[in-house]
Amino acid sequence: MKLDFFKELKNSLNNNEVKEFMQELADYMKDLKEKISKPKDIREEGLYYVLDGNPDKVYLTKFNSKKVFEADDLPIEIKNSVSEGFILRYKNGKYTVDEELTEKNFEGLLNIDKYKE
């Protein structure tokens, strides 16, 4: 078996082609590493129940979900005003307090496990 093919390939490539290929490969690997290492955004549009809230930390769970997470991107005015039982709506990248559903929840008229929007 002759492996002259590799010698011919090596001789036919000039130094700039090799450098360009190596740079392209390095850029691709860098992009791939960034995509893999970025945490996935777990927030989806919809309603969230405040499990525990104070100005330092607010823990939420999405309606019909069992996952709990710390909402570290809440506006300070929401952090300062919510506590357990508040209902937040996440839409277009922003949280707002859903006053109507929060009131229903405090009155015992809302079941977050069965509520459908």
Stockholm file with secondary structure:
# STOCKHOLM 1.0

chainA/1-117         MKLDFFKELKNSLNNNEVKEFMQELADYMKDLKEKISKPKDIREEGLYYVLDGNPDKVYLTKFNSKKVFEADDLPIEIKNSVSEGFILRYKNGKYTVDEELTEKNFEGLLNIDKYKE
#=GR chainA/1-117 SS CCCHHHHHHHHHSCHHHHHHHHHHHHHHHHHHHHHHHSCCCCCCSEEEEEEEECSSCEEEEETTCCCEEECTTCCHHHHTTCCTTCEEEEETTEEEECHHHHHHHHTTCCCTTTCCC
#=GC SS_cons         CCCHHHHHHHHHSCHHHHHHHHHHHHHHHHHHHHHHHSCCCCCCSEEEEEEEECSSCEEEEETTCCCEEECTTCCHHHHTTCCTTCEEEEETTEEEECHHHHHHHHTTCCCTTTCCC
//
